[in-house]
Amino acid sequence: MNLIQVNMIGINYEDDHIATGLGNHLARPILRDEWHENLSFEEGVKLLEKCMRVLLYRDRSAVNKIQVCFSLFLHPSYLLQLGSLN
């Protein structure tokens, strides 16, 4: 599944994973290294949590609350535990 991002001036690109803002600089390298086409939902959530931990450690004013949507099903939000980055 490819995602498409279009910014406010119309520049667009397509990729298997997308991050914006600071996430584009800090989370994308993690996604490039660890994402693969056969990622299960659970593995994808763990990868998302890893990326979010890196971003939270960089910006401590951010909120550690995550909510995941998959196939139009919105999972309940939860607080990300700030432990190890592994």
N, C-alpha and C positions, 0 to 999 in steps of 0.2 A: 504494500500500500504506500503510495507516495503522498506527501503533503505538499501543499503549495502555499507560499507566503507572498503577499503583495504589500509593499509598504505604502505610505501615504502619498508618495510621488509616482507610484505606478511601477516601480522596479519589482520584478518577481523572480522567484526561483523555486525549483521543485527538488525535494530530497526525501529520504526515508525518515528523517528526524529534523525538527526545527526548534530553535531557541531564539529568543529575542533579548535585546538589552544586554545586561551583564552576563546573562546566561549564554549568549552567543559566544562570549569570550572564555567563560569558565566551564560551562557544561558541554558545549559541542565537542571539545577534545575527548571528554569521557565517553560521549555517545559514539564518536567515530571509532574509539578503541574497543568498546564493549558491546555495541549493538550488532545483532546479526539477524538475518531474515527469519529464522526459526525461533525467535524469542517467544516464550510463553507469556501469558498475561502476568503471572506472578513474577517472572524474571524481569519483565518490563517495569513493573511497579517497583521492584528492588533497585533497578537502574535509575528510575526517576528519583527515588529516595536518596540515592547516592549523590546524584546531581544537585538535588535540593539542599543536602547537607553542606556541600561545598559552597553553594551560594549563601546559605545562612551563616556559615562561618566567616564569609567575606563581608556580609552586610548584616550585622547583628540587630539592626532596627527592623529587619524583615520579620514577618509572622511565620511560624513553623507549622501552619495548618495546610493540609493537602486534601484535595478532593479529586477523585479519578472518575472519568467517564469512559465507558467502553461499550460500543455497539448500542448507543443511545440509552444505556443504563447508567444512571448517576449513582455511584457508590457513596456511602456516608463519608463525611469529612472526618479526618483524624489528625492528631498532633504528631509531628515527626519527632522522634526521640533523637536528641543530639548526642550520639555516642561516637563510636569509631567511624572513620571514613571508609572502612573496608566493607 
